[in-house]
Amino acid sequence: MVIGSLVAFTAYVWVLQHAPVSKVATYAYVNPVIAIFLGWLVLSEEITSSIFVGASIIVASVAFIVRKEAKPPATEDVIEAPARGLAGADATP
């Protein structure tokens, strides 16, 4: 158990240095889902329908946040005003 915690913490610190903080913060939501999966896989724990629905909502929410952040923000077209004071143009408004 100590070795698993050490590996997880080391991975967390590495990701914290190489990824945006907002993406790293999603680990707090995904870790319980992974723990449920590992409990089912290793210890044959039961996964009920409510656990499955809750885990699905968590994973979908995290995927939505990560995907939303990955898209560049939309840029608005800037309409340029006509230039004034050009050479040879009438200087009076």
C-alpha positions as CSV (number, residue, x, y, z in Angstrom):
1,M,0.0,0.0,0.0
2,V,2.8,2.4,0.8
3,I,4.5,1.6,-2.6
4,G,1.2,2.3,-4.4
5,S,0.9,5.7,-2.6
6,L,4.5,6.6,-3.4
7,V,4.0,5.8,-7.1
8,A,0.7,7.7,-7.2
9,F,2.2,10.8,-5.5
10,T,5.3,10.7,-7.7
11,A,3.1,10.6,-10.8
12,Y,0.9,13.4,-9.5
13,V,4.0,15.7,-8.9
14,W,5.3,14.9,-12.4
15,V,1.9,15.7,-14.0
16,L,1.6,18.9,-12.0
17,Q,4.9,20.1,-13.5
18,H,3.9,19.1,-17.1
19,A,0.2,19.8,-17.4
20,P,-2.1,22.8,-16.7
21,V,-3.3,22.9,-13.1
22,S,-7.0,22.7,-14.1
23,K,-6.4,19.4,-15.8
24,V,-4.3,18.1,-12.9
25,A,-7.1,19.0,-10.4
26,T,-9.4,16.6,-12.1
27,Y,-7.5,13.7,-10.4
28,A,-9.6,14.3,-7.3
29,Y,-12.7,13.3,-9.3
30,V,-11.2,10.5,-11.3
31,N,-9.3,8.7,-8.5
32,P,-12.4,7.3,-6.7
33,V,-13.7,5.9,-10.0
34,I,-10.3,4.2,-10.5
35,A,-10.4,2.9,-6.9
36,I,-13.9,1.4,-7.5
37,F,-12.6,-0.3,-10.7
38,L,-9.6,-1.7,-8.9
39,G,-11.8,-2.9,-6.0
40,W,-13.9,-4.8,-8.5
41,L,-10.9,-6.1,-10.4
42,V,-8.7,-7.2,-7.5
43,L,-11.1,-7.8,-4.7
44,S,-14.2,-8.8,-6.6
45,E,-16.3,-6.0,-5.1
46,E,-19.8,-5.5,-6.4
47,I,-20.5,-2.5,-8.7
48,T,-24.2,-1.6,-8.4
49,S,-26.1,0.4,-11.0
50,S,-26.0,3.5,-8.9
51,I,-22.2,3.3,-8.6
52,F,-21.9,2.8,-12.3
53,V,-24.2,5.8,-13.1
54,G,-22.3,8.0,-10.6
55,A,-18.9,6.9,-12.0
56,S,-20.2,7.6,-15.6
57,I,-21.3,11.1,-14.6
58,I,-18.0,11.8,-13.1
59,V,-16.0,10.6,-16.0
60,A,-18.2,12.4,-18.5
61,S,-17.9,15.7,-16.5
62,V,-14.1,15.5,-16.4
63,A,-14.0,14.7,-20.1
64,F,-16.2,17.7,-20.8
65,I,-14.0,20.0,-18.7
66,V,-10.7,18.7,-20.3
67,R,-12.2,18.9,-23.8
68,K,-13.6,22.4,-23.2
69,E,-10.2,23.6,-22.1
70,A,-8.4,22.1,-25.0
71,K,-10.3,24.2,-27.6
72,P,-8.8,27.6,-28.3
73,P,-11.1,30.5,-27.4
74,A,-13.2,31.9,-30.3
75,T,-11.8,35.1,-31.6
76,E,-14.2,37.9,-32.7
77,D,-13.7,39.7,-35.9
78,V,-12.5,43.2,-35.4
79,I,-14.1,45.8,-37.7
80,E,-11.6,48.5,-38.5
81,A,-12.7,52.1,-38.6
82,P,-11.8,54.1,-41.8
83,A,-8.5,55.9,-41.5
84,R,-8.6,59.7,-41.2
85,G,-6.0,62.2,-42.1
86,L,-4.6,60.5,-45.1
87,A,-2.3,62.5,-47.3
88,G,-4.3,64.5,-49.9
89,A,-7.5,64.1,-48.0
90,D,-9.6,66.9,-46.6
91,A,-8.5,67.5,-43.0
92,T,-11.9,69.0,-42.0
93,P,-14.4,66.6,-40.5
